[in-house]
Amino acid sequence: GAGVSQSPSNKVTEKGKDVELRCDPISGHTALYWYRQSLGQGLEFLIYFQGNSAPDKSGLPSDRFSAERTGGSVSTLTIQRTQQEDSAVYLCASSLALWSDEQYFGPGTRLTVT
Amino acid sequence: QQQVKQSPQSLIVQKGGISIINCAYENTAFDYFPWYQQFPGKGPALLIAIRPDVSEKKEGRFTISFNKSAKQFSLHIMDSQPGDSATYFCAPRMDSSYKLIFGSGTRLLVRP
């Protein structure tokens, strides 16, 4: 079956612009996670959703970052007023439920802020 | 991510050899201990995982060894193959928090 998909695969933006990153989880998966992978910080948790609710936003680096999930499916991560330090690969993962062991990752969106 | 320390940073092994990657953690509340494998341009994928009620788990050529008292767990890859060349991450988790805490990664190269 289809895995987790993310779009765009690559995004180049100018400093100060807003960007939206999209994640389509595996059908039927109720839990969705966002992680960021960067050279300096490694792989770090950003936020997770159970259904459309986000009980844990503790990993969001600043108030320029926000995320939403609609219809218990697609999620969008928005970064406002992008900075160069936002350059990273943004990974989305989904799992059948929050308490499920395995998280299935998408291929990521590579964001470059110039 | 000081909660989790992974070593070595990189590893070169000959085909047929044994690859060993280690992960040390500080948080005794972790109760799920997975290893993820990542190929270039792809997201991480679960390779093998263990819970603290057992000390070892084997799946094919991959084995996790878990030492609760030392707060360490390791990944052993037997008969390493060039196709195993990838980056490996330990990523322990507390069941109550759901998020994976990733180690810094180990880049494995298996030479033919």
Chai-1 contact restraints between the chains, C-beta under 6 A:
chainA,res_idxA,chainB,res_idxB,connection_type,confidence,min_distance_angstrom,max_distance_angstrom,comment,restraint_id
A,G42,B,Q1,contact,1.0,0.0,6.0,A-B,restraint_1
A,G42,B,S104,contact,1.0,0.0,6.0,A-B,restraint_2
A,L43,B,F102,contact,1.0,0.0,6.0,A-B,restraint_3
A,F45,B,K99,contact,1.0,0.0,6.0,A-B,restraint_4
A,Y48,B,Y98,contact,1.0,0.0,6.0,A-B,restraint_5
A,L91,B,G43,contact,1.0,0.0,6.0,A-B,restraint_6
A,L98,B,Y98,contact,1.0,0.0,6.0,A-B,restraint_7
A,E102,B,L46,contact,1.0,0.0,6.0,A-B,restraint_8
A,F105,B,G43,contact,1.0,0.0,6.0,A-B,restraint_9
A,F105,B,P44,contact,1.0,0.0,6.0,A-B,restraint_10
A,G106,B,G43,contact,1.0,0.0,6.0,A-B,restraint_11
A,P107,B,K42,contact,1.0,0.0,6.0,A-B,restraint_12
A,P107,B,G43,contact,1.0,0.0,6.0,A-B,restraint_13
A,G108,B,G43,contact,1.0,0.0,6.0,A-B,restraint_14
